[in-house]
Amino acid sequence: MSKKVSIIIPVYNIEENLLRRCVMSVVNQDYDNLEVILVDDGSDDETQNTCNKLKDEDTTGRIRLFRKENGGSSSARNLGISKATGDFIGFVDSDDYVDSDFVSLMMDAEARFHCPMIQISRDEIDTDGLRRPDVCIPPDREELITNEEAVRELLMHRGDASFCTRLCRRELFSTRAFPEGRLNEDFALLLDMLNEVDSFVTLPRQAYHVYYRLNSNTRKRDKSEFSRVYVDIVDNADMAEALVERKYPSLKVVAKRFALFQRLDYLLHIPVEQMKKDNHFYVNVVRYLRQNVRATMTNPYLTNKNRVYLMLLTVAPRTVRGLHRVLMRLKGAN
């Protein structure tokens, strides 16, 4: 008998047509030994009724439905993990969808390579149904990736940190969980998990389809809003530097580039009004840059544009951000 796969779908206040498309794309997989775990994370709209309808309509018996108080996507995923009975566990976000052979492609690779983790490629589709440029470039062919190679690709912003494009052996979650109350949580968990995974297979097929919406957690319409993701990516950079120091010393320069780049991203998004001496996180970001001026100037993985912005923000962060905001407004007006 084939190994059992559990696909966990966290759900919160999602439009019925999007949730239905997502769930049915998973229920209708051509893989035989599959369970679909819907976790309603305290929805307060019609989502609860939609989940009930989908379960009632499911003639395959694959759907299992759980409800919890609202606690965020990570807490919903963690509940799903605790309820999963599969040998392998995967995740699909409730507004995304997958091809019918999404699971079978990865499990076929697992049978051939016996890896604890398998990854497939993804694309992004906008609200008009048009495909956006690839964020993560898929490989030309099936590849076996070592954990050090995977860490390097993540730190160079070329790798895909998402758990939605992976199936992971159940045991990998036995001592770890998604960090709750954070964004960019996949990155933190994946870095930790790669300590236990010597290698994994990545597949070229873009069988996972991300539905790109501007009003998601990390893509705000209101540019004055400051998503906490920009704080979390700096925390993740610190974690990555510490991990590289311990386990992947050959990646130290790459990790330093990542730490500097993430702080650049933070400083280019924080509202000028929050750049104050009593904002300790902001102060520590600037302090880090001032302590790493030499690294900024010499790191071979930073572009010249990166270096110029970093140096300007190191010297006069508030002034540079104010000028940057004006330039962005002028650019938008044109």
C-alpha positions in Angstrom: 0.0 0.0 0.0 1.2 3.5 -0.8 2.4 5.8 2.0 -0.3 8.0 3.5 -0.2 11.7 2.9 -1.9 14.4 5.0 -2.5 17.8 3.4 -3.4 20.5 5.9 -5.4 23.6 4.8 -5.6 26.4 7.4 -8.8 28.5 6.8 -9.8 31.9 8.0 -12.6 34.2 6.6 -11.9 33.1 3.0 -14.2 33.7 0.0 -16.3 30.6 -0.8 -15.2 30.3 -4.4 -11.5 30.5 -3.5 -11.9 28.0 -0.7 -13.9 25.6 -2.8 -11.3 25.8 -5.6 -8.5 25.1 -3.2 -10.1 22.2 -1.3 -11.4 20.5 -4.4 -8.0 20.7 -6.1 -6.6 18.7 -3.1 -9.5 16.3 -2.7 -9.4 15.4 -6.4 -5.7 14.3 -6.3 -4.9 11.2 -8.3 -3.0 9.8 -5.3 -4.9 7.1 -3.5 -3.8 7.3 0.2 -4.7 10.8 1.1 -6.4 12.8 3.9 -7.3 16.5 3.7 -7.3 18.3 7.0 -9.3 21.5 7.1 -8.6 23.7 10.1 -11.0 26.6 10.6 -9.0 29.2 12.6 -12.0 30.8 14.3 -13.6 32.3 11.2 -16.5 34.7 12.0 -18.1 34.9 8.6 -19.7 32.3 6.2 -16.5 30.3 6.1 -17.7 27.9 8.7 -20.7 27.0 6.6 -18.6 26.6 3.5 -16.3 24.2 5.3 -19.4 22.2 6.5 -20.7 22.1 2.9 -17.4 20.9 1.5 -17.2 18.1 4.0 -20.8 17.0 3.4 -20.3 17.0 -0.3 -17.0 15.0 -0.1 -17.8 11.6 -1.5 -14.2 10.4 -1.2 -14.2 10.6 2.6 -10.9 12.4 2.5 -11.9 15.6 4.3 -11.5 15.9 8.1 -12.7 19.2 9.6 -11.4 20.8 12.9 -12.2 24.2 14.4 -10.2 26.3 16.9 -10.1 29.8 18.3 -8.4 32.3 16.1 -4.7 32.2 16.6 -3.2 32.6 13.1 -2.0 30.4 10.3 0.9 28.9 12.2 -1.3 27.8 15.1 -3.8 26.3 12.6 -1.0 24.4 10.9 0.2 23.1 14.2 -3.2 21.8 15.2 -3.4 20.1 11.8 -0.1 18.5 12.4 -1.3 17.1 15.7 -4.4 15.6 14.0 -2.6 14.2 10.9 -2.2 10.5 10.5 -0.1 10.5 7.3 3.5 9.3 6.8 4.1 12.6 5.0 2.6 16.0 5.7 2.1 18.9 3.3 0.2 22.3 3.4 -1.9 24.3 0.9 -3.0 27.9 1.7 -6.7 28.3 1.4 -6.6 30.7 -1.6 -4.1 28.7 -3.6 -4.7 25.6 -5.6 -2.7 22.6 -7.0 -2.6 20.3 -10.0 -4.3 16.9 -9.7 -0.9 15.1 -9.7 0.7 17.5 -7.1 1.0 14.7 -4.5 1.7 11.8 -6.8 4.6 13.6 -8.5 6.3 14.2 -5.1 5.6 10.7 -3.7 6.9 9.1 -6.9 10.2 11.0 -6.3 10.1 9.9 -2.7 9.9 6.3 -3.7 12.9 6.6 -6.0 15.1 8.8 -3.7 13.9 7.8 -0.2 14.2 11.4 0.9 12.5 12.8 4.0 11.5 15.9 2.1 10.4 16.5 -1.5 9.8 19.9 -3.1 7.8 20.9 -6.2 7.9 24.2 -8.0 5.3 26.9 -8.0 4.0 29.9 -10.0 1.9 32.9 -9.1 -1.4 33.8 -10.6 -3.0 37.3 -10.2 -6.6 38.2 -9.7 -7.1 38.5 -13.4 -5.9 35.0 -14.0 -2.6 36.1 -15.5 0.7 34.5 -14.6 3.1 36.7 -12.8 6.9 36.6 -13.2 8.4 33.6 -11.3 9.6 34.5 -7.8 11.5 31.2 -7.5 13.0 29.9 -10.8 12.2 26.2 -11.2 15.1 23.9 -11.9 15.5 22.6 -15.5 15.4 19.0 -14.2 14.8 16.9 -11.1 17.6 17.7 -8.6 18.9 16.3 -5.4 19.8 19.2 -3.1 22.1 19.0 0.0 21.1 20.9 3.1 24.1 23.2 2.7 23.1 24.0 -0.9 19.6 24.6 0.2 20.7 27.0 2.9 22.9 28.9 0.4 20.0 29.3 -2.0 17.7 30.6 0.7 20.3 33.1 1.9 20.8 34.3 -1.7 17.0 34.8 -2.0 16.8 32.2 -4.8 15.4 29.3 -2.8 11.7 28.6 -2.0 11.2 28.6 1.8 7.5 27.7 1.6 6.2 24.5 3.1 3.3 24.6 0.7 5.5 23.3 -2.0 6.9 20.4 0.1 6.0 17.1 1.5 7.9 16.3 4.7 8.2 13.0 6.6 6.0 13.2 9.6 8.9 12.6 12.0 10.4 15.9 11.0 7.6 17.6 12.9 7.9 15.5 16.1 10.1 17.9 17.9 9.4 21.2 16.1 6.4 23.3 15.1 5.6 26.5 13.2 6.5 29.6 15.3 3.2 31.2 16.2 2.5 35.0 16.2 5.0 35.6 13.4 5.2 36.1 9.6 7.8 34.6 7.4 7.4 31.6 9.7 8.2 29.0 7.0 11.8 30.3 6.7 12.5 29.9 10.4 11.1 26.4 10.6 12.8 25.3 7.4 16.2 26.4 8.5 15.8 24.4 11.7 14.5 21.4 9.9 17.4 21.3 7.4 19.6 20.5 10.3 18.0 17.0 10.2 17.7 16.7 6.4 20.9 15.8 4.6 19.3 16.3 1.2 16.0 16.5 -0.6 14.6 16.3 -4.1 13.3 19.3 -5.9 11.1 18.9 -9.0 10.7 21.3 -12.0 6.9 21.0 -12.5 5.1 24.1 -11.3 2.2 22.2 -9.9 1.4 24.6 -7.0 -0.3 27.8 -7.9 -0.1 30.8 -5.6 -3.1 33.2 -5.9 -1.5 36.6 -5.6 -3.7 39.2 -3.8 -2.6 42.7 -2.8 -4.4 42.6 0.6 -2.5 39.6 2.0 -0.4 39.9 5.1 2.8 40.8 3.2 1.3 42.8 0.3 -0.5 45.7 1.8 -2.4 48.2 -0.4 -1.9 51.0 2.0 1.8 51.9 1.8 1.7 53.7 5.1 1.1 50.3 6.9 4.2 48.5 8.2 3.8 44.8 8.1 5.5 43.0 11.0 7.1 40.7 8.3 9.9 43.3 8.0 10.7 42.8 11.7 10.5 39.0 11.4 12.9 38.8 8.4 15.5 40.6 10.5 15.0 38.1 13.3 15.3 35.3 10.8 18.5 36.8 9.5 20.0 36.7 12.9 19.0 33.1 13.3 20.5 32.3 10.0 23.8 33.9 10.9 24.0 32.0 14.1 23.2 28.7 12.4 25.8 29.3 9.7 28.4 30.1 12.4 27.7 26.7 14.0 27.1 24.4 11.0 28.0 25.9 7.7 31.1 28.0 8.2 31.8 28.1 4.4 28.6 30.2 4.1 29.6 33.0 6.5 30.0 35.6 3.8 26.6 34.6 2.2 24.9 34.8 5.6 26.4 38.3 6.2 25.0 39.4 2.8 21.6 38.1 3.9 21.7 39.8 7.2 22.6 43.2 5.6 20.1 42.8 2.8 17.2 42.0 5.3 18.1 45.1 7.3 18.1 47.1 4.1 14.6 45.8 3.3 13.5 46.7 6.8 14.8 50.3 6.6 13.3 50.8 3.2 9.8 50.0 4.5 9.6 51.3 8.0 7.6 54.5 8.1 9.8 57.5 8.9 7.6 58.3 11.9 8.7 55.1 13.5 12.4 55.8 13.1 12.9 57.1 16.6 15.4 56.5 19.4 12.7 54.9 21.6 12.1 52.2 18.9 14.7 49.8 20.1 14.4 47.4 17.2 15.1 50.2 14.7 18.0 51.4 16.8 19.5 47.9 16.8 19.1 47.6 13.1 21.1 50.8 12.5 23.7 49.8 15.1 24.3 46.6 13.3 24.9 48.4 10.0 27.3 50.8 11.7 29.2 47.8 13.1 29.4 46.1 9.7 30.5 49.0 7.4 33.5 47.0 6.2 31.3 44.0 5.5 29.0 46.2 3.5 31.8 47.6 1.4 33.5 44.2 0.7 30.8 41.6 0.5 30.9 40.2 -3.0 27.3 39.2 -3.0 25.9 42.7 -2.6 25.2 44.7 -5.7 26.6 48.2 -6.0 23.1 49.5 -5.6 22.7 47.5 -2.3 26.0 49.0 -1.0 25.0 52.6 -1.8 21.7 52.3 -0.1 23.2 50.5 2.9 25.9 53.1 3.3 23.5 56.0 3.0 21.1 54.5 5.5 24.0 53.7 7.8 25.0 57.4 7.9 21.6 59.2 7.9 18.7 56.7 8.0 15.9 59.2 8.7 17.0 61.7 6.0 17.6 59.0 3.4 14.2 57.4 4.1 12.5 60.7 3.9 14.1 61.4 0.5 13.3 57.8 -0.6 9.6 58.3 0.3 9.4 61.5 -1.8 11.1 59.8 -4.8 8.7 56.9 -4.6 5.7 59.2 -4.5 7.0 61.1 -7.5 7.6 57.8 -9.3 4.0 56.7 -8.5 2.6 60.0 -9.8 4.3 59.4 -13.1 
